[in-house]
Amino acid sequence: MSVAILESLGSIELIVILLVIAIPLWAIISAVTIPESVWRAAGRSKTGWVVALVVTLPIGFGLIVALIYLIGVRPSLKGTGA
């Protein structure tokens, strides 16, 4: 993004853009750092979720997939020892 575009955005728009980028990045970092053994114990696919998070980030569905991961999948991983 150029500086002119950032300057034309209001505070709300800038916060929304940052959240749409930050939440999926948080989910990707979380998924990558949880050991494979924890994923297996929970019956989940680490590779599948990391690929889904990374692929959907630039096409606009990253926030939705990240929220599904953070709300539904991550708690089940934490319950198995992550």
C-alpha positions in Angstrom: 0.0 0.0 0.0 1.2 3.4 -0.8 1.4 6.1 1.9 -1.3 8.1 0.1 -3.7 5.2 0.5 -2.9 4.8 4.1 -3.3 8.5 4.8 -6.8 8.5 3.1 -8.0 5.7 5.4 -9.9 6.6 8.6 -9.0 5.1 11.9 -11.8 2.5 11.7 -10.8 1.3 8.3 -7.1 1.0 9.3 -8.0 -1.0 12.4 -10.2 -3.3 10.4 -7.4 -3.9 7.8 -4.9 -4.6 10.6 -7.3 -7.1 12.2 -8.0 -8.9 8.9 -4.3 -9.4 8.6 -3.2 -9.8 12.2 -5.8 -12.5 13.2 -4.9 -14.9 10.4 -1.2 -14.4 11.0 -1.7 -15.2 14.7 -3.6 -18.3 13.7 -0.8 -19.4 11.3 1.9 -18.8 14.0 -0.2 -20.7 16.5 -0.8 -23.7 14.2 2.9 -23.9 13.2 4.2 -23.8 16.7 2.0 -26.6 18.1 3.9 -29.9 17.9 2.7 -32.5 15.4 2.2 -35.0 18.3 -0.5 -32.8 19.8 -2.3 -32.5 16.5 -2.2 -36.3 16.1 -3.5 -36.8 19.7 -6.4 -34.5 18.9 -7.1 -36.3 15.6 -6.4 -33.2 13.5 -4.2 -32.5 10.5 -1.5 -29.9 11.2 -0.5 -29.8 7.5 -4.1 -29.4 6.4 -4.8 -26.5 8.7 -1.5 -24.7 8.1 -2.1 -24.9 4.3 -5.7 -23.8 4.7 -4.6 -20.8 6.8 -1.8 -19.8 4.5 -3.7 -20.3 1.2 -6.8 -18.4 2.3 -5.0 -15.4 3.8 -4.4 -13.6 0.5 -7.7 -14.4 -1.1 -9.9 -12.9 1.5 -11.1 -15.9 3.4 -8.2 -15.9 5.8 -10.1 -14.2 8.6 -13.0 -16.8 8.4 -10.6 -19.8 8.4 -8.5 -18.2 11.2 -11.6 -17.7 13.3 -12.7 -21.3 12.8 -9.2 -22.5 13.8 -8.9 -20.2 16.8 -12.4 -20.8 18.1 -12.9 -24.5 17.2 -9.6 -26.3 16.5 -7.1 -24.6 18.8 -9.1 -25.2 22.0 -9.2 -28.9 21.2 -5.5 -28.9 20.7 -4.9 -27.1 24.0 -7.0 -29.8 25.7 -4.6 -32.5 24.5 -1.4 -30.8 26.0 -0.4 -28.0 23.7 
